[in-house]
Structures are given as C-alpha cells and as structure tokens.
Amino acid sequence: MTNQSKENGSRVVSRRRFTALSAGALTAGLAGCFGDDPQDDGGDSDAEFTVFASMPAVWDFVRQTAGDHMEAIDLVPIGEHGHDWTPEPGTVEELDEADGFVYLRDFATWQDNAADQLSERDDVVVIEASEGIEFFDSPAEDNDEHWWMDPVECQEGVENIADGLAKIDPDNADDYEANAAAFNDELEALNEDIHDIVDRAELEDIVVATHDSFQWWYSRYDINIHSPVGTSPDDAASAADVERVEKLIDDIGIEHVLYDVGEPAPLAESLANEVDAEILPLSPVETQMDGSPAIDPTVEMEPDWGYIDHFRELNLPTLETALWAE
C-alpha cells in the first residue's frame, strides 16, 4: 500500500436531515452504517472537503487522487458487496459536508438515482467515474460495466475523478493532477505485471464459481473466464450450467475453482469438491473485509485495502497459480 493509502482512510462523519432523494437513493440505514467503521483511523480530519464514493474501488481512486486535501468516504459498509448492496428504504438523510459524490453509471440503480438528485444541487459536484469509458458486450453480458477490473481503463477513471475534484477545489487542481498521474503509474505497473503472468501462463482459462465480474480481463488479457452463475450476485446456477463447467474443467485440465471473496461461496466449495480442485480467492474490489472470507480462513483481508492491495494480495497470486504461470 502507498503511504497515501495508509494516511487517508475513510472516517466517521456526522449527519443532518435534508430533502428526500428518489426511491433507492441514500437512506437513514445508509447513514447509520458509519457508526462503527473499521476504515476509520480514529483521527480527526483536517481536510476542507468531503467526497463520498459509491463503492470500494472508486473510494480508493478518490483517496489516492485527493491526497490530504479531501476526506474520502466509502458508502458501502465493511463486509457488504458493492454490486449487491442497496441502501435500505426509509427516511433519507444527507451525509454532512457532501462536497462531492463519485459514482459508476449503470452499476446500481440507487447510484444513478442519487447522482440525478444531487446534480440538482449547487453545493455538490457529481463525478461520473465512468465518463468516456465504453462498455463492451462481454461473453457474460451485454454492455458489461465492470471496467474497473482493467487497470488501463482505471487510469481514465482516475483522471475523471481528478477533473471532478478540481471543480470542487480549483486552488489545488495541480495537486490532484499530480496525484492522479502518480497513481496511474502504479496502475500501469500492475497492468504490466498481469501481462507478464499471462505471457508465462500455460493455461488461458479460469473458472469463477461466483458472479462473473471479471470479463474485462478477457478483453484486455485474453483470459477466458467461465462461470455457471452469471454477472449478478443474485443469479443462481442451473444444473446444466454446473455440468457444463464441470466438463470444461475436465477437458482443459483446470485444477482450481475461483470465488469472489465478498460473496457466500457454497457453489465454489461444492464444485471444487466435485472435480477435486483447489479453491482460490479473487477480488472484484467491491468488498472491504476485516478478516477472512467465510470459506477460506487462509485469506486475511484488511478493511483499508486499496485497489492495488486487492490485486497484489489476492488477484495476481491467484491468477499466477490458476493459469499455471508459477
């Protein structure tokens, strides 16, 4: 983790009432989740501005770009999956000092609703991290929005965030541009390391037995991702889908079944047992955890991990092993 990552975690903030958002937007239940946040470092923030991010990957992009000038708040509670999590309906409150809101279009309805409502206010800058990034029709879904799994596309997202932060705080625009450039260098190094793994790999296929949010690796690195589940955490695998994947594992000689660390993974366990494979973790950088996934006590995650940490601690070692690149 970079020094900037260590210094700029999410912190507890106060709350005050405001006008209600449209259905599915921020709620009292959402606001209450900040009462006991393991990302809180216990210190007082001297930052003049506060920016709220709509999921963990975006939160890290914000804090890396903002540096000491702004406080980044991850709206998704520790242990919740960013794709599956939705604020509870109820009384809506405004999170205090909301100078900016960073979101992903077409990722979750509540995010689009919140962005639409907040854009009507003069005191909040709404930043679409996905602006200018073209989604593609992946093998898993049409208009696949999981661009943040591609470290190259992430660099454009980080630049979008830097531009938005500069609108909030023009006096420090040069710092945001410099921070974004430095972090994008880290993202490019990560991209090169993934290419190195793929170049050394004997296999080009992986099986993910939880929801499939990794197809941008197919687009960037020609890794074939197979999942019996699909792209939604709520999807269920049919018997035919499971049988198809079991045959694929046998035909190719795959020795590992991968799972999303933020999801319950009974299917991954049962599939691995059925084909006599080892289970390995993957992170779509949608869940911050304080400890281990339920099915794998060998994995230890920290609640303030950033994007680079998720990849270097989990995704790169798993890809190296699963693709036979060791």
C-alpha positions as CSV (number, residue, x, y, z in Angstrom):
1,M,0.0,0.0,0.0
2,T,1.3,3.5,-0.8
3,N,1.9,6.0,2.0
4,Q,-1.0,8.0,0.7
5,S,-3.2,4.9,1.1
6,K,-2.2,4.5,4.7
7,E,-2.7,8.1,5.6
8,N,-6.1,8.7,4.0
9,G,-8.7,6.2,5.2
10,S,-12.4,6.7,5.5
11,R,-13.5,8.4,8.7
12,V,-16.8,8.7,10.7
13,V,-18.8,11.7,9.7
14,S,-21.8,13.4,11.3
15,R,-25.2,13.5,9.7
16,R,-28.1,16.1,9.3
17,R,-31.5,15.9,7.8
18,F,-32.1,17.1,4.2
19,T,-34.7,16.6,1.5
20,A,-35.6,13.1,0.4
21,L,-34.0,11.6,-2.6
22,S,-35.9,9.4,-5.1
23,A,-36.5,5.8,-4.3
24,G,-33.4,3.7,-4.0
25,A,-31.1,6.6,-3.0
26,L,-29.3,7.3,0.2
27,T,-31.2,6.4,3.4
28,A,-31.1,6.6,7.1
29,G,-29.9,3.0,7.2
30,L,-27.0,4.0,4.9
31,A,-26.1,6.9,7.1
32,G,-26.2,4.8,10.2
33,C,-23.5,2.4,8.8
34,F,-20.8,4.9,9.6
35,G,-21.3,4.5,13.4
36,D,-18.6,1.7,13.6
37,D,-16.5,1.8,10.5
38,P,-13.2,-0.3,10.6
39,Q,-11.9,2.0,8.0
40,D,-11.9,4.9,10.5
41,D,-8.4,5.6,11.6
42,G,-9.6,7.3,14.8
43,G,-8.1,10.6,13.9
44,D,-9.6,14.0,13.2
45,S,-9.6,15.0,9.5
46,D,-8.1,18.4,8.7
47,A,-9.5,18.1,5.2
48,E,-11.6,21.0,4.0
49,F,-13.7,18.9,1.7
50,T,-15.5,15.6,1.9
51,V,-16.2,13.4,-1.1
52,F,-18.5,10.3,-1.0
53,A,-17.7,7.3,-3.2
54,S,-20.3,4.7,-4.2
55,M,-18.2,1.5,-3.9
56,P,-14.7,0.4,-2.6
57,A,-12.7,0.7,-5.9
58,V,-14.0,4.2,-6.5
59,W,-13.3,5.1,-2.9
60,D,-9.7,4.2,-3.3
61,F,-9.4,6.1,-6.6
62,V,-10.8,9.2,-4.8
63,R,-8.4,9.0,-1.8
64,Q,-5.4,8.4,-3.9
65,T,-6.2,11.4,-6.1
66,A,-7.4,13.7,-3.3
67,G,-4.4,13.3,-1.0
68,D,-4.6,15.4,2.2
69,H,-6.9,18.0,0.7
70,M,-10.1,15.9,0.9
71,E,-11.7,13.2,3.0
72,A,-12.9,10.2,1.1
73,I,-15.8,8.3,2.4
74,D,-16.8,4.8,1.2
75,L,-20.6,4.5,1.3
76,V,-20.6,0.6,1.1
77,P,-20.3,-0.8,4.7
78,I,-17.5,-3.1,5.6
79,G,-18.3,-6.7,4.7
80,E,-21.0,-5.7,2.1
81,H,-20.6,-6.4,-1.6
82,G,-20.7,-3.3,-3.7
83,H,-22.7,-4.8,-6.6
84,D,-25.3,-6.4,-4.3
85,W,-25.6,-3.7,-1.7
86,T,-28.5,-1.2,-1.8
87,P,-29.4,1.4,0.8
88,E,-32.5,0.4,2.8
89,P,-35.7,2.3,2.1
90,G,-36.8,4.8,4.8
91,T,-36.1,8.3,6.0
92,V,-33.4,9.9,3.9
93,E,-30.6,12.0,5.5
94,E,-27.8,13.9,3.9
95,L,-24.3,13.0,4.9
96,D,-22.7,16.1,6.4
97,E,-20.2,18.1,4.3
98,A,-21.0,16.3,1.0
99,D,-18.9,18.4,-1.4
100,G,-18.7,15.6,-4.0
101,F,-20.3,12.3,-5.0
102,V,-18.4,9.8,-7.2
103,Y,-20.4,7.1,-8.9
104,L,-20.5,4.4,-11.6
105,R,-23.2,4.7,-14.2
106,D,-25.4,1.7,-14.9
107,F,-23.8,-0.2,-11.9
108,A,-26.6,0.2,-9.4
109,T,-30.0,2.0,-9.7
110,W,-29.5,3.8,-6.4
111,Q,-26.3,5.3,-7.6
112,D,-27.9,6.7,-10.8
113,N,-30.8,8.0,-8.8
114,A,-28.6,9.7,-6.2
115,A,-26.4,11.2,-9.0
116,D,-29.5,12.6,-10.7
117,Q,-30.8,14.2,-7.5
118,L,-27.5,15.5,-6.3
119,S,-26.8,17.1,-9.6
120,E,-29.7,19.5,-9.0
121,R,-27.9,20.9,-6.0
122,D,-25.4,23.8,-6.4
123,D,-23.2,22.7,-3.4
124,V,-22.3,19.2,-4.6
125,V,-20.1,18.2,-7.5
126,V,-21.3,14.9,-9.1
127,I,-18.5,12.9,-10.7
128,E,-19.2,10.0,-13.1
129,A,-16.0,7.9,-12.8
130,S,-17.1,6.0,-15.9
131,E,-17.3,9.1,-18.2
132,G,-15.8,8.4,-21.6
133,I,-15.3,4.7,-20.9
134,E,-17.1,2.5,-23.4
135,F,-18.6,-0.7,-22.0
136,F,-18.4,-3.8,-24.2
137,D,-20.6,-6.8,-24.9
138,S,-18.6,-9.4,-23.0
139,P,-19.2,-13.2,-23.0
140,A,-21.1,-12.8,-19.8
141,E,-23.4,-9.8,-20.5
142,D,-24.1,-7.1,-23.0
143,N,-22.9,-3.6,-22.0
144,D,-20.6,-5.0,-19.3
145,E,-19.9,-2.2,-16.9
146,H,-17.1,-3.7,-14.8
147,W,-14.3,-1.6,-16.3
148,W,-12.5,-1.1,-13.0
149,M,-11.2,-4.6,-13.3
150,D,-9.0,-3.3,-16.1
151,P,-6.1,-1.3,-14.7
152,V,-5.7,0.5,-18.0
153,E,-9.3,1.7,-18.1
154,C,-9.0,2.6,-14.4
155,Q,-6.5,5.3,-15.5
156,E,-9.2,7.2,-17.4
157,G,-11.5,6.8,-14.4
158,V,-8.8,8.3,-12.1
159,E,-8.4,11.2,-14.5
160,N,-12.1,11.8,-14.4
161,I,-12.0,11.9,-10.7
162,A,-9.1,14.3,-10.7
163,D,-11.0,16.6,-13.0
164,G,-14.0,16.5,-10.7
165,L,-12.0,17.2,-7.6
166,A,-10.5,20.2,-9.3
167,K,-14.0,21.6,-9.8
168,I,-14.6,21.3,-6.0
169,D,-11.2,22.8,-5.1
170,P,-9.6,24.7,-8.0
171,D,-6.8,26.0,-5.8
172,N,-5.3,22.5,-5.6
173,A,-6.0,21.3,-9.1
174,D,-2.3,20.8,-9.8
175,D,-2.0,18.5,-6.8
176,Y,-5.0,16.4,-8.0
177,E,-3.5,16.1,-11.4
178,A,-0.1,15.1,-10.0
179,N,-1.6,12.6,-7.5
180,A,-3.6,11.0,-10.4
181,A,-0.6,10.7,-12.6
182,A,1.4,9.1,-9.7
183,F,-1.4,6.6,-9.0
184,N,-1.8,5.9,-12.7
185,D,1.9,4.9,-12.8
186,E,1.1,2.3,-10.2
187,L,-1.9,1.1,-12.2
188,E,0.3,0.8,-15.4
189,A,2.9,-1.2,-13.4
190,L,0.0,-3.5,-12.3
191,N,-1.1,-3.9,-15.9
192,E,2.4,-4.9,-17.0
193,D,2.6,-7.5,-14.2
194,I,-0.7,-9.1,-15.3
195,H,0.6,-9.2,-18.9
196,D,3.7,-10.9,-17.5
197,I,1.7,-13.6,-15.8
198,V,-0.4,-14.2,-18.9
199,D,2.8,-14.4,-21.0
200,R,4.2,-17.1,-18.7
201,A,0.9,-19.0,-18.3
202,E,0.3,-22.5,-19.6
203,L,-3.4,-22.1,-19.4
204,E,-5.7,-19.3,-20.7
205,D,-8.9,-20.3,-18.9
206,I,-10.2,-19.8,-15.3
207,V,-13.4,-20.9,-13.6
208,V,-15.2,-18.5,-11.3
209,A,-17.9,-20.1,-9.3
210,T,-19.4,-16.9,-8.0
211,H,-20.8,-14.0,-10.0
212,D,-18.8,-13.1,-13.1
213,S,-17.4,-9.6,-12.8
214,F,-14.0,-10.3,-14.4
215,Q,-14.7,-10.3,-18.1
216,W,-12.7,-7.2,-18.7
217,W,-9.7,-9.5,-18.2
218,Y,-10.9,-11.3,-21.3
219,S,-10.9,-8.0,-23.2
220,R,-7.5,-6.8,-22.0
221,Y,-5.5,-10.0,-21.4
222,D,-7.3,-12.7,-23.4
223,I,-8.1,-14.7,-20.3
224,N,-11.2,-16.9,-20.8
225,I,-13.5,-16.6,-17.8
226,H,-16.1,-19.3,-17.2
227,S,-18.8,-19.0,-14.6
228,P,-22.0,-21.1,-14.1
229,V,-23.5,-18.1,-12.2
230,G,-23.5,-15.1,-14.5
231,T,-22.9,-11.4,-13.7
232,S,-25.3,-10.8,-10.8
233,P,-24.6,-11.8,-7.3
234,D,-28.3,-12.8,-7.1
235,D,-28.1,-15.2,-10.1
236,A,-28.4,-18.9,-9.4
237,A,-26.5,-21.6,-11.4
238,S,-28.6,-24.2,-13.1
239,A,-27.7,-27.9,-13.0
240,A,-27.0,-27.7,-16.7
241,D,-24.6,-24.7,-16.2
242,V,-22.8,-26.6,-13.5
243,E,-22.5,-29.7,-15.6
244,R,-21.1,-27.6,-18.5
245,V,-18.4,-26.1,-16.3
246,E,-17.5,-29.5,-14.8
247,K,-17.0,-30.8,-18.3
248,L,-14.9,-27.8,-19.2
249,I,-12.7,-28.3,-16.1
250,D,-12.2,-32.0,-17.1
251,D,-11.5,-31.2,-20.7
252,I,-8.9,-28.5,-20.1
253,G,-7.4,-29.9,-17.0
254,I,-8.2,-27.0,-14.8
255,E,-7.1,-27.5,-11.2
256,H,-8.6,-24.5,-9.4
257,V,-12.0,-23.1,-8.8
258,L,-12.0,-19.4,-8.0
259,Y,-14.5,-17.4,-5.9
260,D,-15.4,-13.8,-5.1
261,V,-14.2,-13.1,-1.6
262,G,-17.3,-10.8,-0.9
263,E,-19.9,-13.5,-1.6
264,P,-21.1,-16.6,0.0
265,A,-19.5,-19.4,-2.0
266,P,-21.2,-22.8,-1.3
267,L,-21.2,-23.4,-5.1
268,A,-17.5,-22.9,-5.3
269,E,-16.9,-25.3,-2.5
270,S,-19.2,-28.0,-3.9
271,L,-17.8,-27.6,-7.4
272,A,-14.3,-27.8,-6.2
273,N,-15.1,-31.0,-4.2
274,E,-16.9,-32.5,-7.2
275,V,-13.9,-32.0,-9.6
276,D,-11.2,-32.4,-6.9
277,A,-9.9,-28.9,-7.4
278,E,-8.4,-26.3,-5.1
279,I,-10.3,-23.1,-4.2
280,L,-8.6,-19.7,-4.7
281,P,-9.8,-16.2,-4.0
282,L,-10.5,-13.3,-6.3
283,S,-11.5,-9.8,-5.5
284,P,-13.6,-7.5,-7.8
285,V,-12.6,-4.7,-5.4
286,E,-16.3,-4.4,-4.4
287,T,-16.0,-5.6,-0.8
288,Q,-13.8,-4.4,2.1
289,M,-13.3,-7.0,4.8
290,D,-11.9,-7.1,8.3
291,G,-10.6,-10.7,8.4
292,S,-11.2,-13.8,6.3
293,P,-13.9,-14.9,3.9
294,A,-16.3,-17.5,5.4
295,I,-15.0,-20.3,3.3
296,D,-11.3,-19.6,3.4
297,P,-9.5,-18.8,6.8
298,T,-6.2,-18.8,5.0
299,V,-7.1,-15.4,3.4
300,E,-6.7,-12.3,5.7
301,M,-8.0,-9.0,4.4
302,E,-7.7,-5.5,5.8
303,P,-10.6,-3.0,5.8
304,D,-8.5,-0.2,4.4
305,W,-7.0,-2.1,1.5
306,G,-6.8,-0.1,-1.7
307,Y,-7.2,-1.2,-5.3
308,I,-3.5,-2.1,-5.7
309,D,-3.7,-4.2,-2.5
310,H,-6.7,-6.2,-3.7
311,F,-4.8,-7.1,-6.8
312,R,-1.4,-7.8,-5.4
313,E,-2.5,-9.6,-2.3
314,L,-5.2,-11.7,-4.0
315,N,-5.7,-11.4,-7.7
316,L,-2.2,-11.7,-9.0
317,P,-1.2,-14.7,-6.9
318,T,-4.4,-16.5,-7.8
319,L,-4.0,-15.8,-11.5
320,E,-0.4,-16.9,-11.4
321,T,-1.4,-20.2,-9.8
322,A,-4.7,-20.9,-11.7
323,L,-3.1,-20.1,-15.1
324,W,0.0,-22.3,-14.3
325,A,2.4,-19.3,-14.5
326,E,4.4,-20.1,-11.5
